[in-house]
Amino acid sequence: MHLVRWAAGYLEEKGVESPRLDAELLLAEVLHMSRLDLYLHFDRPVGPDELASFKRPLLDRATRMPLQYILGRTSFRELELMTDPRVLIPRPETEELVGAVLDWAKGAGLSGARALDIGTGSGAIAISLALEGPFEGVVATDPSEDALDVARENARRAGVGDRIDFRRGSFYEPILGPEGVAGAASDRGERFDVIVSNPPYVAEEEFDGLEPEIRQWEPRGALVAPDAGLGILRELVDGAGAVLEPGGLLALEVGLGQATWVADRVRSTRRPGAAEAFIEPRVLRDLAGRECMVLAERRKD
């Protein structure tokens, strides 16, 4: 394990947050072993070719390239997803968002339902809903064709490629057409029982303070939003009524300090006749106690 200790020390010098773990995972990948096997076979010699193969990803990690991009994959709920710099790396809090949606769908007794994932990225949310939820159809949108290529491949690998309709575009435009919400009266008539999104919500002024793994490597367009990070969340809340079924759920991941603003925006959303469009929204916390999800049901009457 001398090699692991040396590699961990090198990564620590470069500011990597979990140097020992990352060194173990990189070496295990090169040797085609599990982390446990590294310790069970601690005296296994590492050949020159293997050492050279180990140094390449180690140098990448030293530049603060995320481990998930180096390995080319990441775990998300029941999935192993292909992950590269074309897409944001799925986070644990997004797993919790999916869990909250699935719990709601079960409680609502949904069957044969339709879900819309806006800003699908790697496809993590859409694929999880297709695999685990009562959804007959899932539409997943993203403004990036590169991201959609990754999402389609992940859906194919998960066996749900034929159950997810991937569309390119921003906000509700892939559903309502080029005029978006403004042209909702002449849309395709599509409605969804669930709208879920992990949208960009980082304020421009906060971006430079992010960790190098995020700032230097992950797609900026999947992170940063205008108007102090609230611009895209506003679009999603304001337009939801055009495509959400009565009684349907709007589920949004939000940034730190944004949940109250988003919940207030939901409360202020009106239907014709000045009636409130949504039942009282719920703000949920992740396992770390952070308010990072807002769920709101559209009124049925």
Stockholm file with secondary structure:
# STOCKHOLM 1.0

chainA/1-301         MHLVRWAAGYLEEKGVESPRLDAELLLAEVLHMSRLDLYLHFDRPVGPDELASFKRPLLDRATRMPLQYILGRTSFRELELMTDPRVLIPRPETEELVGAVLDWAKGAGLSGARALDIGTGSGAIAISLALEGPFEGVVATDPSEDALDVARENARRAGVGDRIDFRRGSFYEPILGPEGVAGAASDRGERFDVIVSNPPYVAEEEFDGLEPEIRQWEPRGALVAPDAGLGILRELVDGAGAVLEPGGLLALEVGLGQATWVADRVRSTRRPGAAEAFIEPRVLRDLAGRECMVLAERRKD
#=GR chainA/1-301 SS CHHHHHHHHHHHHTTCSSHHHHHHHHHHHHHTCCHHHHHHTTTCCCCHHHHHHHHHHHHHHHTTCCHHHHHTEEEETTEEEECCTTSCCCCHHHHHHHHHHHHHHHHHTCCSEEEEEESCTTSHHHHHHHHHSSEEEEEEEESCHHHHHHHHHHHHHHTCTTTEEEEECSTTHHHHCTTGGGGGGGSCCCCEEEEEECCCCEEHHHHTTSCHHHHTTSCGGGTEETTTTTHHHHHHHHHGGGTEEEEEEEEEECCTTCHHHHHHHHHHCBCTTSCBSBSCCEEEECTTSCEEEEEEEBCCC
#=GC SS_cons         CHHHHHHHHHHHHTTCSSHHHHHHHHHHHHHTCCHHHHHHTTTCCCCHHHHHHHHHHHHHHHTTCCHHHHHTEEEETTEEEECCTTSCCCCHHHHHHHHHHHHHHHHHTCCSEEEEEESCTTSHHHHHHHHHSSEEEEEEEESCHHHHHHHHHHHHHHTCTTTEEEEECSTTHHHHCTTGGGGGGGSCCCCEEEEEECCCCEEHHHHTTSCHHHHTTSCGGGTEETTTTTHHHHHHHHHGGGTEEEEEEEEEECCTTCHHHHHHHHHHCBCTTSCBSBSCCEEEECTTSCEEEEEEEBCCC
//
